[in-house]
Amino acid sequence: MWTYDAFPAAAVKASHGFEPSREWLDHVRLSSVRLAGGCSASFVSPDGLVMTNHHCIRSCVEDLSSPKRDYLATGFYAKAPGDELRCPKVEANQLVEMTDVTARLQGATQGLGGSAFNTALKAEMSKIESECATGPELRCDVVTLFNGGKYHLYKYRRFQDVRLAFAPEFSMAAFGGDPDNFNFPRFGFDAAFIRVWGTNGQPLKTDHFLSWAREGAREGDLVFVSGHPGGTERQSTVAELEFQRDVALPYTLLHLSEMRGMLREYASASPERWRTTRAKLRSVENGLKALRGRHQALAEPSLLGDKRKAEADLRAKVEADPKLKATTSGAWDAIARALDAYRPLLAEYKLKEGGDGFPSELFGLARQLVRAADELPKANAERLREYTDGQLPALRQGLLRDAPITPELEVVTLTFGFNRLRETLGADDPFVQEVLGREAPEELARALVKGTKLFDVKERQRLLEGGRAAVEASKDPMLLLARRVDARAREVRKRYEDSVESVLKKNGELLARARLAAYGTTGYPDATFTLRLSYGVVKGWAENGRTVAPLTTFAGAYARHTGKEPFRLPDSWLEAQGKVSGETPLDMATTHDIIGGNSGSPMVDREGRVVGLIFDGNLPSLGGRYAYVPETNRAVAVHGEGLLRALEHVYGANRLVKELRANQR
Amino acid sequence: MWTYDAFPAAAVKASHGFEPSREWLDHVRLSSVRLAGGCSASFVSPDGLVMTNHHCIRSCVEDLSSPKRDYLATGFYAKAPGDELRCPKVEANQLVEMTDVTARLQGATQGLGGSAFNTALKAEMSKIESECATGPELRCDVVTLFNGGKYHLYKYRRFQDVRLAFAPEFSMAAFGGDPDNFNFPRFGFDAAFIRVWGTNGQPLKTDHFLSWAREGAREGDLVFVSGHPGGTERQSTVAELEFQRDVALPYTLLHLSEMRGMLREYASASPERWRTTRAKLRSVENGLKALRGRHQALAEPSLLGDKRKAEADLRAKVEADPKLKATTSGAWDAIARALDAYRPLLAEYKLKEGGDGFPSELFGLARQLVRAADELPKANAERLREYTDGQLPALRQGLLRDAPITPELEVVTLTFGFNRLRETLGADDPFVQEVLGREAPEELARALVKGTKLFDVKERQRLLEGGRAAVEASKDPMLLLARRVDARAREVRKRYEDSVESVLKKNGELLARARLAAYGTTGYPDATFTLRLSYGVVKGWAENGRTVAPLTTFAGAYARHTGKEPFRLPDSWLEAQGKVSGETPLDMATTHDIIGGNSGSPMVDREGRVVGLIFDGNLPSLGGRYAYVPETNRAVAVHGEGLLRALEHVYGANRLVKELRANQR
């Protein structure tokens, strides 16, 4: 997970005999794309064609579907450029510049602690971002690297007109469903193509894009992954990891697993419910499995044992250095105390402010409208972070997206949230009373969903543009609920930020600087959903005494087909059986250190040519949140050769195949 | 949780000025009743009338209900003795004798380890129990006390004709539902009356029963609880507690919370579904909340901190004593190693053998029939423990009960189990393949439930009595499934028993003996679902800076009524408003050290008169599994005064009121 400015090219040369040049790095970086929703992607043609995972644009496919045209079930292919359909919620970013702003931020927070530290840090971040983002076509983020050891300003080109060009059937993208998720051997075809359109109403012309490799990758090949790993916690203290294991993860796991049970049963009642729920269900199941993997990694004594040793080593170095000792020796205890404060607060924070009490799209929109009305009149630096100038284009896009919202699903998820609120905080809790009054959760949810007009984009636009006056005049019940609970939600957020977040950040930063002082920048910073380059090889692993081979084939997919979901190949594949040689590679495992957010990352060879498309990791990779274990941690990708062949012979996506082959080399 | 033979009467005298006599103890003991399903109760009249909780006989009320007469919704009251309805699954036991058999068991396992230890222990237990249980009217259990420091033989009179006399509405028994469960102030009326009938077809005549107190208990009063606490783990090693925190509890919590989400959504679809699911749902929710409380107690650093200190102290004492050192100093490591072996085995064991993979009544019956056919021809000592002679009456009762089984609920729970199997063990696992073949979970579940004849008691009787020949000849699909998976299920059970259970038992026993040698029997043994007597006082507690008073009133219940479930008082209570003074106590909190299994325990005063009925504990009491914290741990009971008044003025249960008042003193 190396940042592009510190890629260890010489080390790669030493171990693999290949040194990527500065041009090579710049070209791959500028060909890389970030999807603002939390995924990676890449330009693969000079006409703005972008490759990513199906699961990265699944909500777009769903938004474009209706009971009559169910693209999630049938897949989608635009035969002509004009057939490409705009994704309501997708924003693509291209990283064009990185600047070190560490000195400015550390200067701004010098000598501060507690909430003052946090306030100063956020204000300076907002200021730097505002200065940088000179127009809506730019997005600027101050990125915290090495837990605050360094701060970089990342400048992106922002593209909001993104259109769907090709998506396979959901059942093929997620072939094997939840049982096969995070497993290998794997036979998913989790690929999709979208296209960035320019403001001129034409496909974007881009100088930087990845060409397709003529030959596919084979076992042992050196390959690179360029993408946006979302988050790791490899520098966390032992107390932080124990808190995750004992408090934070159990809380979220229970929330998700109950949600899963509810959604599965809800979705099973009719085909229409299944259609409108499956994507949400899949993402809940994916989150659940991923977090369970993390919890299991932390529950394994060896991982925490290693962390304890590393912490003792750093502590000894800090104690041995008078200057470090003076600044940093109290950092571990300060973190532990902040976590003690967080322990009784976590559920309250997650339920009132984090969304667990209101898992509803409509409520989310209502809260955004209420807060936008409160925040936007304030000076930029004083706003809640998600309402600062740099965030406004994304906020507008989210509020004004023209995507369907399913009333019935809203009712059940909102009921679920209200029940969680009441049972966790207690029926007598003032916040719960404020939400429910004497209503039953389901009746209230039903009345809110029935009464709200927030389904309507125009109404949302009216409220957004009308500002505080419009919001205060509205009698919309969902908006009224969001207003009613806002003071208490903000209060718990402030308590969390002042007594937990700021302490963890400030002391995490002290430890990060101590670590840099003691060991230098020998490794890469924790993942932060910013662009990184990883190198590795195509390789299997050993598990319970058996060897897992790194490549699966088309023949394997047909052998796994039982005819029953989630092991049912779609008709397109059944009809195409024999058109692609059974020996053609379909998926592959590699040694790259990746994590959630890397989904959709291109995998390239020494020539910078596409040889694969990352879409998953194996079960041991889930512990990668805390530590990378080279023996077993594997990334999982669609093989580039299989991808192109399926596109051609299974889907007959000839326009795209031609576009890709035009630059094949 | 004192055993009756070691009750510290002198200590009670010293602290409370009252010393229960031997006669007092014998009388209360013989008035106490155990319900084999996992609850406590008491005789409260000379005619076999038994008081317990509604939730202890909820499954009986459900079994007796149908779409046309829904006793769970309406409550039940038998106006005449002949109207009392037999509970298909309830067995009541009365403890008549206790004998110390420690020497016999420790002699039988002398010098043995691993599976030999386990086998010898089980064989000797079965032998002792067979010798004792000279007829079907007796039940004999060897009880492991002090983790194997002592073994006692408990002899019970067994009553299988138990009839329902009175049950309130479920909504009143569980008033406040899941939100109020384990909370206080509380307003539940979780009481019920059943009656033991003799084999002569008449109500049982009993010399020992508790009379009702004329005056109710008040704050500060000394009171006693006689009941059957189900299980505590207060002597567990730190490694065992960490295993619970990190592995065992998270596994079960996730299982239950997904099940809960599924069942709630399933039940919400129609009144009939709600009727047939609510009791199961309630028990899943209760288990979930209880285990979450346990997990939170273990996640609290102070609890494990205290345990670490206690363990270090015992270790030091063991190391200091050459004899103890020789036998016991390796015990902690042996336990830790067994848990390492259990870690990768736990889910497999729970799914294949423990029932999580087959959460279905029909499958349970099928497995029992298959195993009975295999086990019963063997010598008693060689059988699986639940098929030994002592267990046969309960086995027969379970298999031949005439209770309804809901096909639709069977399909969803079985589907749930099959999905859990596949996702946890993997689609390629041989056991999963053996269960599912190429079928989808739901289709298979549907076919099994549709095809089986095990709904029919006569068919089950035929198979039970026909033995192996009948079982092997059967083409019943559920029976075939149970047969198909039995070898692998037994295999994982054997692996668990040999490599985990027996090591934990043997070394737990060593530690227990070391503890007795080091500290004597200063405390009471861990709870084992055997009769215990607890003393304490009526008392509130302080929580987040506010004081919780120990008594709630009828007026409080009416104030809590919102008209919406689960805060809707039933019509009977609404109509009776004003008939009972609002100041009358309804529920109360006391300091007793109780735990699950104590539900239904009578609470008696110094005169041995009923002053309350235990039905719950507060949230802090959930950590009582591992440690009793006097400041906050509280038991929750229905107040005796409120109980009798509601029976009379809300329910007009005059026959029972007369029966109770006849012996009021």
Interface residues (C-beta under 8 A of the other chain):
Chain A: G176 D178 P179 D180 N183 R245 D246 V247 P250 L253 L254 S257 E258 M259 R260 G261 M262 L263 R264 E265 Y266 S268 A269 R292 H295 L298 A299 V412 F416 R422 E423 G426 A427 R438 E439 A440 E442 E443 T562 G563 K564 E565 F567
Chain B: G176 D178 P179 D180 N183 R245 D246 V247 P250 L253 L254 S257 E258 M259 R260 G261 M262 L263 R264 E265 Y266 S268 A269 R292 H295 L298 A299 V412 F416 R422 E423 G426 A427 R438 E439 A440 E442 E443 T562 G563 K564 E565 F567
